[in-house]
């Protein structure tokens, strides 16, 4: 089981809404549970629990998976978290070396 933490300028609701768009498309996961601050997605690749809690100017996002850090799901979760905007007015997205173009795809 692997865990990841990321701070972002997005609100908890924005993080969970974005995850609801991205995770099914990228990893083929289906949301099986949700609340105001967390959600669980499951599929053939495994299960991930994503929780998001607001703290003044940022939101702390925690992702817990049931796979090893070397799994495809963990790779995609790490990509998702790294693309969340870190500071207010940050557009987020891939780094210069990432071949995935956010602008042309319209999603993180």
Secondary structure, 3 states (H helix, E strand, C coil): CEEEEEEECCCHHHHHHHHHHHHHHHHCCEEEEECCCEEEEEECCEEEEEEEEEECCEEEEEEEECCCCCCHHHHHHHHHHHCCCCCCCCCCCCCCCCCCCHHHHCCC
